[in-house]
């Protein structure tokens, strides 16, 4: 049976080519195909209805429904044929994706090609009658052609289609078509860009003469070659077009011009006709000259193509005689305007996509950090449990039997007590906490807290509560801006509504009888936050037994319960800082009108005011300041820097209450006020004025140092965005964030790895760092503190770098995003995942430090653009070596670049494969046509072990040579993941067909 199976497979292999020929002959008369006539670089094909990608090859046939994707640096020429003749050709540039929507010869020749992105040149010859169709479809437009040489490109950023007619006529139907909108016709030497807007009636006015530099920007060399080869047909079509336009100009009989050609309105005079004729005659030459100027093609090779073409051309190509296009002033202005609008849109869409990608990237990083933290917490919890268990066992070993018995009984009793406490979250009135007495549980129905500007937190105010007393009074300092009422769920009565008296109804959430209702904040403060005005504040607190009603505990709704108790608290907020009875500030405008203003509390002993509230963008030259001391103050001093950068000191005594602060500068002004008792300063505070235009500098808000006090570099992640990238040495354990005084910004808090960090007494924030790259969010206000309620949010990505490197990144177009290296813990190894086979490394080193990159022991040169440029990455793992040299010491590193999303099993293959590869988990089964084959794995061989039985197979360069025997050959493959350092084992079964007669 086994021998018969091998004989059958061998016979089938012999028959396959014959079957292919027969199939081709049977379908030739009715099936239209696209054949890959020429191929450079890489291209992939998905067959109709399938998901597997095949590597394209020359003479490969593409059928209806197939998808062709040409890679970076690649190009191809397609020949459309129906089996008996060849007609249309298409030159496809790199980074282009095409779907062959319809290929048919049943009723006329039909060719429909959809282009998702990229650019193509088409030479269409198949349009011979009304039943013939050649259609190109893009995300925004459908274009039908008539005997046309055309170029089409789809912008990879915006998705807009640019259509260029070199000869013939194109009819465009916008996809976002309104009712009754007209098709758009474009003629030789014209182009148009179609986007997804609904105002399709505007497109006709946006047709412009060909902008050669614009359309050739993304053209591959094969497009230039195809244009040269098409010149004879281009000249003939354009001569016919000019002839018809001349007849239209000379004749009073417009019916001699066909309906479509008659739509062309660019020629009104003989001078127009002659100018357009010259432009068409010079068009191909100008395209070629532009390609040479932009180094699109080799000049010598191009000249050979021109010489060969000139052998049969009626109108010879002589680049020395080509003159630039002749455009009218209106045509030039129109070209410039359209180009400007396209650039503005591209920039806008690019930034939007960058922001989307950045948000996605941030979410991925945050998810990773959360998962990592969870693992660490679980590990810590397990370690603590183990340590507790060991300590208990060690303690038990030291006890005698009687003590041991008593210890076990007490432990059991304690566990029971904990269970009872967990099951009874609402103790009854009078219940004590702890065992055997101790602290009595707080039975007040509400808790009272006041804002603490020193810590940006809440401080609890203790007071004696009597259930029969319904009114309470409290005094606070001026710096206390808010009160917080919290529910006490174990009191038996709980708060369900809070109101406060205000004179400004516009501040109310809802207003009843001059009182504002306060919304319950269940997310941040878990209570009712009440703003406090200067002077007396009245607050009503409504409580009820919520076990007798259905009021939701965490809701803003306030249905009235059957019975309730209302407590009133009065909060008297001081009108001036400590040490002062009162203070008043006043400025005078240009009309000699006085304006009094009140200082706003923005922090601990910190006050501010924005003079732009009085008059926007006006710079006030001076300020009058009144102080009234209390009995303990004998003197006050204010220091500040004036508009001439001179330091000034103003002094108050008990007999002098008004002073003028003169020569105020524009922008942020810091004034330090000190209050004296005798010779000692007993109170000190900072006052900030915003006077006129006061910019903040959001792109450099911090001075960052690591745990050994080295300054850490950071820069904007993307041009025009606030988000920053911090380059932190690989061995740093923490970083300190200090305010950059020159930015006029002040850091308020940092959110990192599910933990919030606040400034210390120096105003700095210290963050302990996780290993590897990570992300934190920083919240800023301006230095005055006035902007604290509307925080400036900046995201910082922490990127680990080797010592000696200042910054580094990978440019991985076409993603438009920089990619950063991640460190492999415990090794001098970094890794990154990319999505293009062409990348650029950017490395900036510190002073007296040099970096070198190697691939297979060959140094990668630094380009003129200052990057290590590498193309042709293999799908899978690519390894580079890096050496960092400082003085005479060199430290080696490995750089791992992973390209693509294919799994390891999908990347594994042999050179003599027959048929399809079968993958079942980590078992791969293939067939080989010969005894000798080569195994490739999609990863660097230094991470691979291949075993034939127990014998290790030695690699030859990038592959492993395998010697096979007829029948099944089994190999074991062990691949170490260079990033996770885990081993993955595979079984490779190779059926060798050679010798199976």
Secondary structure, DSSP 4 states (H G I P E B T S, - for coil): -HHHHHHHHHHHHHHHHHHHHHHHHHHTTTB-EEEEEEEES-EEEE-TT---EEE--TT-EE-TT-EEEE-TT-EEEEEEE-SS-EEEEEEE-SSEEEEEEEEE-TTS-EEEEEEEEEEEEEE-----STT-EEEEE-SSEEEEEEEEEEEEEE-TTT--EEEEEEEEEEEEEESSPPTTPPPEEE-TTEEEEE-S-S-GGGGGGG-EE--HHHHTTT--HHHHHHHHHTHHHHHHHHHHHHHHHHHHHH-S-GGGS-TTGGG--S--SHHHHHHHHHHHHHHHHHHHHHHHHTT-S-HHHHHHHHHHHHTT-SS---GGG-------HHHHHHHHHHHHHHHHHHHHHHHHHHHHHHHHHHHHHHHHHHHHHHHHHHHHHHHHHHHHHHHHHHHHHTS-HHHHHHHHHHHHHHHHHHHHHHH-SSPPTTPBSSSSS-SBPP--SEEEEEEETTTTEEEE------TT--EEEEEE-TT--EEEEEE-TTSSSEEEEEEEE-S-GGG-SSEETTEEE--EETTTTSEEEEE--SEEEEEEEEEE-GGGS---TT-S--PPPSS-EEEEEEEEE-SS-TTEEEEEEEEE-TTS-EEEE-PEEEETTEEEEEGGGTSTT-----EEEEEEE-TT--EEEEEEE-TTS-EEEEEEETTB-EEEE-SPPSEEEEEEEEEEETTEEEEEEEEEEEES-----TTS-EEEEETT-PBPEEEESSTT---EEEEEETT--EEEEEE-GGGTEEEEEEEETTEEEE--TTS-EEEEPPSS-EEEEEEEEETTSGGGGSPEEEEEEEEEE-TTEEEEEEE-TTS-SEE--EEPTTSSEEEEEESSSEEEEEEEEPTTEEEEEEETTEEPPPPTTSSEEEE-PPSEEEEEEEEEEETTEEEEEEEEEEESS--HHHH-EETTEEEEEEEETTEEEEEESSSEEEEE-SS-GGGEEEEETTEEEPEETTEEEEE--SEEEEEEEEEE-TTT--EEEEEEEEEE-TT--
